[in-house]
Amino acid sequence: MHRLTSLLDGRRTLLALDNCEHLLDEIAPLVTALLGSCRSLMVLTTSREPLNVSGEALYPLAPMSEEEAADLFSTRAVMIEPAFAVDAAAREHVRALCRRLDGLPLAVELAAAHVRLLTVREITARLDNRFALLTRGDRTAPARHRTLRAVLDWSYGLLDSAERRVLTELALYVDGCSLKESGRTGLADSAAAETELLDVLGRLVDKSLLFSVSSVGGNRLRMLDTVREYALARLAEESWGAAAEERFTDWAVRFVHEGTQGVASGDQAGWTRRLTEESANIRAASELLVVRSRVAESLLLEARLGYHWFVSGREDEGIERLQRSLSAHDATAVTRTDEPTAQEEWALFYTFAWLAWLNHVAGRHAVAGSYIRRHEDAWRKANNPDLAVLGPATTPCTRCSTARGASRSCSPSPRPPWRARDSTGTVRSSRRTGPLTASSTETSKAPAATVWWRSRRPAPPPTTSRGRSP
């Protein structure tokens, strides 16, 4: 140390120390001592996290821009395959590839190594298994820098157990999460653990594995897609993986339940924004339920979002997601021998009802009618007297005479709220499709039941910006 300070003292010197993250405890006191002894010395360190020493100024390096990453890819590709050329159309494919790689220089270079065998589009198509694909690194580089997985293995190996747990659990949130949601990890089981969680989150941000971004609802914690995919793979290997998935799907179910109640309340705009912001995470939870053979829960989760899709004007997304969940249900139902559960029956009722409603709003009246018929068929098989969702399903499909037929074929519900919906739905359907005799009969039934219903339900939501109300 004395020899080093003697060499550096008295001259203007820039000392560069590279890859300090694995020696922070040794380098931090060294840098502090050198700066204290050599007044003309400046130290530049590269590290995945700060040294946390006095006088340190941080300069975070963001991933490369799409253009920078595309330039790097093209340069490396030409070095490997001199005939490689990028025209305007191919340039867009290169940018898309680099975007999938989060603009990470090593990942871009490893992808470029495949141009002798694969086209850019073929490389991009194989990125769902990016860690198996991106393996052709420089043989002279340190082992931890030769493959994309090796880089992340190295970073993961430097984490303590709490950091690993939080990182892998938060990877389930495909579109990031708020600080509140981050508190649902297995680490935050007490007030003391909550304090520890904040410290762990701070360390993960310092290590560049998490980053905080501003959103309308407040800051959200996110990670690069490459990091998230790696963390998900590690979660599957960890002992806490199953419990983490259970907490994530439970969060989605509770959040959607609370959100759908909120959308039908006075804070429709606020809850619509929150549900929209969490849409990708809810979808991930729904898909995870399917993977875990909990298809009915997935179906019900998506169906409960029906009113949200309607008031937010996202009918096509709602239809696509409901049909996706319904297809997963139908695929498993083919091989089943047991009877549907009550939860599954209600999930199908909600699904058919909202598929009818959303298709009607989208102008697909024939499709809406087909879902009305499927709804009626599901009702018959279950012999369920409650028409809680049949009314909303039939009301907007004014061109489907099936609506009135379905309503007549069902025995009247003993519950006044459901009678209100049944009668009101039949009145509207009858008036809009022609016959008035049925509507006059049903009109006499509806008022008393409706008064009973309204006295026990929250105030109706305000009309949305699109002029929609239930």
N, C-alpha and C positions, 0 to 999 in steps of 0.2 A: 504494500500500500504506500509506504514512504517513497519507494522508487517511482511509483506511478505519479504521485502528486508532484514530485520533483520534476518529472518530465513535462507535466502539463502546466504547472504554475508559471505565471509570467508571460504567457503567450495566448493569443486569441485562438481558441481551438474548438472545433465541433466534434464531439465524440458520439458516434452512432452505435447503438446497441440493438441488434435485431432479434426478433422472436423471444421476447422476455417473459412471456406468460408462464412458462414452466419453471422459472427461477425468480419469481417475484420477491420471495423472502430474502434471497441473497443479493439481488440487484438493488432493491430499494435502499438498504443502508449504505451500499457502495456508492450509489449516485449521490446520496445525501452527504456523505463524507467528502467526495470529490468536489462537489459544488461549494461546500463550506471551506475547503482549502484552496481552491483555484478560482479566483474571482473572475477571470476572463474566460472561463470554461462554459460552454453550452453543451447540453446532452440531449440527443435525439434518440428516443427509444420507439421501437415498434412492438406492439403487444396487443393481445385481445382484451386486455383490461388495464386500467390505470395502475401506476405504481403507488398512488396515494401518498406522495411525499410533498413537503412544503414547496411552494413555488411552481408546482406542475401545472402546465397548460395543456388541455386536451384538444386534439384536432381529429375528430372522428372521420374516418374514410368511408363514405357511402359506397354501395355497389356501383359499378360503372353504369353510365347511361346506356340506353339501347344502341345508340350510334357508336359509342366507344367500344362496347362489347362486340358489335357487328364488325367493326374495323379489326379488332383483335382476332376474331374468328377467321376472317378472310385472310389476314396476314399469316396466321398459323396454317390454315388450309392450303395456301399456295406453297408454303415451305414443304408440306407433305405431299401434295399433288399439284405439280406446276400447271397442269391443264385446268385446274379449278378456276372458274370465272363466275362472277356475280353480276347479273343484269338487274334491272329495276325490280322485276318480279321475284327473282331469287333473293334479292336484298331483303324483301319483306319477310320471306321465310327464315332468313338468317336472324332478323330482328325478333321474330316470334320464338325461335329457338333460344336466343339469349335471354329473352324475357322469362321463359320457363326455367332458365338456369339462374335466375335472380341476379344476373350481371356479375356473377362471381368469376374472377379471372381464371382460377384453376379449372373450374367446371367448363368454362368456354374453351380453354386450351385442350382439355381432355376430349371434349366433343369434337373438336376440329380434327383430332387424330383419326377419326373414322371416315373421313371423306374419300379415301381410296376405295372403300367398299360400299358405302351408303350415301344416298343423297341427303341433302339437308332435311327434307321432309321426312325421310325414313329415320334419321337420327332423332328428330323431334317426336316421332310416333313411339319411339322406344324409351322415352324419358320417364314413363310410369315406373320403370325399373332402373332408374338412373344410376343407382349405386353399383349395379352389375355392369352397366354399360361404360361408365366413365372410369376406366381402370388403366389406361395406357399412359402412365406418367413417365417423366424423365428418370431413367435408371440411375443417373448420378445424383439425383435429389435425395434428401433424407427420406426414409421409408414413410414417414408421416405425411409427406407431400406428394406421393406418387399416385394416389387414387383419391377420389372424392370421399369415399368412406373412411379411408385412413385419416384424412384431415379431421373429420368429425369424430372418429374414434378417439383421436388424440385429445380433442377438446372435451369430449364426454369423460374421458379418463381423468381429467383435471378437476372435475366437479366432485363436491362432497355428496353424501347421500340425500340430504335435503334438497340440494340444487337439482339433482337428477330427478327426484320425485316431482318437483314442481314443473320442471321443463317438460317431462314426458306427459304429465297430466294436462298441462295447458295445450299440448299439441292436438288434443281432441277438438279444440275450438278452431275450426278451419279458417275462420275469418276474424281471429283475435277475440279478446274478451275485455270487459271492464275490470277494474280492480275488485269490484264486488264479486264478480264471477270467479276471479282468481282465488278468492277466499274459500271456494268450495273444494279445494284440493284436500287430500287427506292430511296435509300438514296442519291445517287450521282447525283444530278441534278444541281450542281453548283460547282465552285472552292472551296468554303468554305465547301460544303458538301463532296467533295473529301477528304479534309484534315480530316474531321470528320470520314469518312469511314476508313481511315488508322488506326485511333485511335480505332475504334470499332473492326476492324479485329484483332488488337493487343490484345484487351481485351478478345476476343473470344479464341485466341490462349492461352492466360494466363489461361483461365478457362478450358482449355483442351477440348473444344468443336470443335475447328479447330486445324489442325496442318499443317505445311509447309514441303513439301518434294521436293527434287531436281529432275528435269527431264531434258531431252535433251534440251527442249525449255525454261528452266528456272524454278524457283520455282512454285509449284502448291499448292493451298489450298485444303485440303481434310478433311473429317470427317469420323469417324467410321460408318459402315453401320447401327449399332443400333441407333446412334445419328441421322443419316440422315433420317431413316424411321420415327423416332419420329418427327423430324422437318417437314417432309412432311405432317404428320398428323396434326400438328399444323398449317401449312400453309393453309390447307383447311378450318380451322376455322377462320383465320384472315381476316380482311377487305381488305388487300392488296393482297390476294391470286390470284385472277383472273388477276390483272395487272401484277403480278410477272410472272405468266405462259405466258402471252402475250409477255413480254419482253424476256423470255427464248426462246420461239419458233421463235420470230423475230430475235434473235441473231443467231439461228441455220440456218435460211434461208439466212441471209446476209453472214454468215461465209461460208456456202457451195457455195454460188454464187461466192464469192471472191476466195475461194479455188479452185473451178473448173477452173476459169479463170487463176489462178496461176499455176495449174498443166499443163495447155496448154501453159505456157510461159517459159522463160528461167530459172525460179526457180522451176522447176518440183520437184526436190529432196526435197527442203525445204517445199513446200506446201504438198507434199505427206506425209511427216513426221507429219506436223501439222494436216492434216485431219485424219491421223491414230490415233494420240494422242487424238483427240476429237471424235473419232468414237462412243464411248459409249454414250456421251452426245448428239450427233446428233440423235442417235437411240432413246434416251429417249424423245427428242423433237418430233420425228416422231410419237412415240407411244402416246404422249400427244395430238397431233393433231387428232389422230384417236379417242381418248377418248372424245375429244371436238367436234366430228362430223365434222371435217375438213379433211376428208379423201383424197380429191384431192390434198390438200396442202402437206399431208404426202407422197402421192405417188410421187409427183413432187420433193419433197425434196430428197427422196431416189434415184430417177432416175437420178438426176443431179450428183450423185456420181459415175455413171457408168464408166466414163473414169478413175477416181481415182482408182476404184477397178481393172480395167484392167492394168494400168501401175504399180500398186503395187503388182500385182500377187495374188490378193485376190478374184478370180472369185467366189469361192464357197460361201464366205460370201456375196458378192454382189447379187448372185442369191437367197440366202436364204432371204435376207432382201427385195429384190424386190418382191419376191413371197409372203412374209408376208404382205407387203403393198397392193399388188394386191388382195390378199384374203380378206383383210379388205374392199377394194373398192367393190369387187364383192358381198360381204355379204350385203352391204348397197344398192347396185344397184338393188337387187331383189325386194325391197319394194318401190322403187322410182317410181314416176309418171311424174316428170318433166324431161326436156331435159338436157343432160350434158352441163356444162359450157365450154367456150373456154379453161379455165385453165385445166379442167378435160380432155378434148380431148388431149391437148398437153401432159399432164401427162401420159396418156395411150400410146401415140406415143413413148415418151421417154422410158417408161417402157418396152414395147414390143421390142423396138429396142435394148436396152441394155441386155434384157434377151436373145435375139437371139445372140447377139455378145458374151456375156460371156459364154453361153452354147456352142457356137461353139469353143471358145478358150479352154474350158474344155473338148472338144472332144465329146460333146453330139449333134451331127449334126441333128438327127431326132427331138430332142426337140427344137433346134434352128429353124428348119423349121416350127414347129408348131407355134412358136411365130412370124415368118415372116407372116404366114397366119392370125394370130390374128391382126397383125399390118395392113395388107391390109384391113381386115374387118373393123377395126376402121377407117381407112382412107375413105373407101367407105361411112360409115355411116355419117361421118362428112363432106364429100365432100370437103376436104381441099386440095388445089392444091400444097401446099408446101411439098416437099419430103425431108425436111431438115434432118430427121433422118432415112428415109427409105433407103437412100444410105448407110450410115454406117452399117445399120442392115443387108443389103443383101450382101454387099461386102465380108465378111469373110465366109459366109455360102455357100461356093463354090459348094457344092453338091446338093443344093436345086434349082431345076429348077423353083420353085415358085418365086425365086428372080427375074428372068427375066420376068416371067409372070406378076408379080405385077408391075414391072417397066413399062411394055408396056401398062398395063390397066389404068395407071394413065396419065392424060393429062399433057403435059410438063409444068413445072413451069415457070412462066414469069420472075422469078428472075435469073439473071446470076449465082449467087453463087449456087443456088439449081440445076440449069441446069448442072453445073460442077459436082456436086455430083451425080446427076442422071446418067449422061452419063458415068462418070468414074466407077460408081458401075456396070453399065450394061456391060461395057467393061470387067472388071475383072471377073464378073460372067460368061459371055459368053466364055471367053478364057479358064476358068478353067473347065467348064462343057461340052465343046466340040465345038459347032457351032462357026465358025469364021465370018460368014456373018454379023451377028448382031454386032459383035465387031468392024468390019471394018467400019460399018456405024456410030456407036457411036463414034469411034475414031476421025472421022472428025468433030464431034460436040464439043468434049471435050476441045481441046486446047484453043480456044478463050475464052470460059467461064472460064476455069481454070486460065488463065492469069488475067482476070478481078477479079476473086475471090482472088488470091494470092496477088494482089496489094492492097487489102483492109483488109487483115487479118494479125495478128502478125506472127513473124518468127516461123517456126515449132519447136516444142519441141525437145530436144535432145533424142537420143535413150536411154532407161533406162538400168539399170544394167542387166535386163533380155533380153536385145536386142529388146525391144519393142518401136515402135514409131507408131503414128496414121496412 
